[in-house]
Amino acid sequence: MKSMTTRVLSAAAVVGLAGITGATASNAQDPDAPSYGEFKSSTYQDADGQYIVNGDIPLSGEKALKTFYEEIAAPTPENELIVNTVYGRDDLWSASQAKALTYCVSDRFGTNKAAVVSAMSSGGNQWESATSGIDFTYVSAQDSRCTTSNSNVTFSVEPVTGASYIARAFFPSTSKSQRNVLINTDQFFSAGGWSPSNIVAHELGHALGFRHEHTRPEAGTCFEDSSWRPLTPYDSASIMHYPQCNGSSADLSMTSTDRAGVQSVYPG
């Protein structure tokens, strides 16, 4: 196993969703492990105050960050697309909610808005084509007030600049006041072999409850925590697997295993 280290993944140096400071861990007794204070000081804090870990996952408040720190210092599961778990339960939308995942796209994208709208449509369609149990619906009438406070949509899609990630999303258990997809327009359209559609599909995978595939022990690196349940055999080419974490797909495309995983929890 890798020791717990503080890493910086620069999007300028390696193509990926992650361009942030993060940590990996496998042994709470590792003498080289950073203290919580060191971990906190090296963790990127977003414009809305949330801490960003594991490349594109937001955590609200220091309590959540400390819990995360304690979890990544725990040993990995020995036997095991994976789904996020909260208090041991799958973090998923209900069948009716999954069929009504509405969103708006902020007018603040300006000249980039049409391209973002297109990416959201094609990215969402990648999951929708895998199962009829999911439906992402764009509500353009809400674009002029597209923020997390808009109760007329499930989530908002908003721009950000200067962030250390390309894009980031949320999990189904995230509170409405923090439920958004943020797109860093500084990097979104220049992410090398990662198309805007595939970047969005990866982020919408999180919005559906799916974790990074590379947290599984088979990846051998980039362990995050143990709050997940396996849905399929390990898939190094998964759309949820960072290429820089021993992934085998350079373009972040969806696989047949990804489709089988989403079908298992959101059947049509």
Beta strands, then each sheet from edge to edge (+ up, - down):
strand 1: 5-8
strand 2: 21-24
strand 3: 51-53
strand 4: 57-59
strand 5: 82-86
strand 6: 89-90
strand 7: 101-105
strand 8: 136-138
strand 9: 155-160
strand 10: 167-168
strand 11: 180-184
strand 12: 228-230
sheet 1: 1+ 2-
sheet 2: 3+ 4-
sheet 3: 6+ 5- 12+
sheet 4: 8+ 7+ 9+ 11+ 10-
end
